[in-house]
Amino acid sequence: PIARVSRFDRKHYFYPDLPKGYQTSQMYQPIILAGYVDVPLDDGSTTRVRIDHAHMEEDAGKLTHHDGYSLVDLNRAGTPLIEIVSQPDIHSAAEARAYAAELHKLMTYAGVTHGDLYHGNMRFDVNISIAPKGSDQLGTRAEVKNLNSFRSVEKAVEYEFARQAALLERGERVVQETRGWSDDKGIT
């Protein structure tokens, strides 16, 4: 449902892609409240992904990292976006890809976005945390940001799942962090 009242808040943080030091966002009273999306899967079944909320905020700039230096592109900084926050109901890379594709279909059909993934009209951030078999307790999550294709969503989830599983199998711990995805290298 659409909230009868929503408001904007300042989310303060410093990062090179947000030079003013805060982001205008809807942290406490988002425009869209809980809902769900029924996602068709390749095997003909469907899975339900619960939506926690959706909020409007301004976009930050874009950082591009190279060997020994980073570039900041502020062309998209300040443009409005809608962020859809889902519950941890996705259990595989294939489900993540299907969910991204279904959201894309719904948002373009509704006229919310042109949906041009290549030009960044719609991007996906995925949070991955793994749990031991039989446990309901999720582990530490890592976020992979700014995925711009359904294939990238699937490949990033596959890679990050394997990376976290390997860490845990070696007795190491997963660190909560934000990571990027390299299509060229196939790594986060």
C-alpha positions in Angstrom: 0.0 0.0 0.0 1.0 3.6 -0.6 1.5 5.5 2.7 -0.9 8.3 3.5 2.1 10.3 4.9 5.7 10.0 3.9 8.6 12.3 4.7 12.2 12.9 3.7 15.2 12.7 6.0 18.9 13.4 5.8 21.1 10.4 5.9 24.5 11.7 6.9 27.7 10.1 5.6 30.8 11.1 3.8 31.9 9.3 0.7 33.5 10.7 -2.4 30.4 10.0 -4.5 28.3 12.2 -2.2 30.3 15.4 -1.7 27.6 17.3 0.2 27.9 14.9 3.1 24.2 13.7 3.3 21.6 12.0 1.2 18.0 13.0 1.1 16.1 9.8 1.7 12.9 8.4 3.4 14.4 6.5 6.3 11.5 6.6 8.7 8.3 7.1 6.7 8.7 5.6 3.2 6.2 6.1 0.4 5.4 2.4 0.0 4.7 0.0 2.8 4.8 -3.9 2.9 3.8 -6.0 -0.1 5.0 -8.9 -2.2 5.9 -10.0 -5.7 5.1 -13.4 -7.0 8.0 -14.4 -9.2 7.8 -17.0 -12.0 10.7 -19.4 -12.1 12.2 -21.3 -15.0 10.7 -24.6 -13.8 7.2 -23.2 -14.1 6.7 -22.7 -10.4 6.5 -19.4 -8.6 8.1 -18.0 -5.4 6.8 -15.1 -3.3 9.3 -12.4 -2.4 8.0 -10.1 0.4 8.6 -6.4 0.0 9.5 -4.7 3.3 9.1 -1.2 1.8 10.0 1.1 -1.0 11.4 4.6 -0.4 12.5 7.5 -2.6 15.9 9.0 -2.3 18.4 10.9 -4.3 21.1 9.0 -6.2 24.8 9.4 -5.4 27.6 9.7 -7.9 29.4 6.8 -9.4 32.9 5.6 -8.4 35.0 3.7 -10.9 38.1 2.0 -9.4 41.2 1.4 -11.3 44.7 0.1 -10.3 46.0 2.7 -7.9 43.3 5.4 -8.4 39.5 6.0 -8.5 37.4 8.3 -10.6 34.2 10.1 -9.4 31.4 10.7 -11.8 28.7 13.0 -10.3 26.4 13.2 -13.4 23.7 11.2 -11.7 24.2 12.7 -8.2 21.0 14.2 -6.9 18.6 12.5 -9.4 15.6 10.8 -7.7 15.3 7.1 -7.4 13.0 4.5 -5.8 14.7 1.8 -3.8 12.7 -1.4 -3.2 13.7 -3.3 -0.1 12.8 -7.0 0.0 12.8 -9.5 2.7 15.4 -12.4 2.7 13.1 -14.7 0.7 15.4 -15.4 -2.2 17.4 -18.7 -1.9 19.4 -19.0 -5.1 21.1 -17.0 -7.8 18.4 -18.2 -10.3 15.7 -16.8 -8.0 17.6 -13.5 -7.6 17.8 -13.2 -11.4 14.1 -14.1 -11.8 13.1 -11.5 -9.1 15.2 -8.8 -10.8 13.6 -9.6 -14.2 10.1 -9.6 -12.7 10.6 -6.2 -10.9 12.0 -4.8 -14.2 8.9 -6.0 -16.0 6.5 -4.6 -13.4 8.3 -1.2 -13.1 8.5 -0.7 -16.9 4.9 -1.8 -17.5 3.7 0.7 -14.7 5.8 3.5 -16.4 7.9 4.0 -13.3 11.1 3.6 -15.3 12.2 3.3 -18.9 14.1 0.3 -17.6 17.2 0.8 -19.7 19.6 -1.3 -17.6 22.7 -0.4 -19.8 22.2 3.4 -19.0 21.5 2.8 -15.3 17.7 3.6 -15.4 17.4 0.6 -13.1 20.1 -1.1 -11.0 20.1 -3.8 -8.5 21.9 -4.2 -5.1 21.9 -7.6 -3.6 22.6 -8.6 -0.1 24.0 -12.1 0.4 24.3 -14.0 3.7 24.5 -17.7 4.1 23.4 -19.9 6.9 24.3 -23.5 7.9 21.9 -26.1 6.5 18.9 -26.4 8.7 19.5 -23.1 10.4 17.1 -20.1 10.2 19.9 -17.8 11.5 21.4 -15.8 8.6 25.1 -15.0 8.7 26.9 -11.8 8.1 25.8 -10.1 4.9 27.8 -8.6 2.1 26.1 -6.1 -0.3 27.0 -6.1 -4.0 25.9 -2.7 -5.4 24.9 -1.3 -8.8 24.3 -4.5 -10.8 23.0 -3.5 -14.2 21.9 -6.7 -15.8 20.0 -9.8 -14.8 23.1 -11.9 -15.7 25.2 -9.8 -13.4 22.7 -10.3 -10.6 22.9 -14.1 -11.0 26.7 -14.3 -11.4 27.4 -11.9 -8.5 25.1 -14.0 -6.2 26.7 -17.2 -7.3 30.2 -15.8 -6.8 29.5 -14.2 -3.4 27.8 -17.4 -2.1 30.8 -19.4 -3.1 33.2 -16.8 -1.6 31.4 -16.7 1.7 31.0 -20.5 1.9 34.8 -20.9 1.3 35.6 -18.4 4.1 33.4 -20.3 6.5 34.8 -23.7 5.5 38.3 -22.4 6.3 37.1 -21.3 9.7 37.3 -17.6 8.8 34.4 -15.1 9.2 32.5 -13.1 6.7 33.0 -9.4 7.1 30.0 -7.1 6.6 31.0 -4.9 3.7 29.9 -3.3 0.4 31.4 -4.9 -2.7 31.3 -4.2 -6.4 30.9 -6.7 -9.2 33.5 -7.0 -12.0 31.9 -8.5 -15.1 35.3 -8.8 -16.8 36.9 -10.7 -13.9 33.7 -12.5 -12.6 34.4 -11.5 -9.0 33.1 -9.2 -6.3 
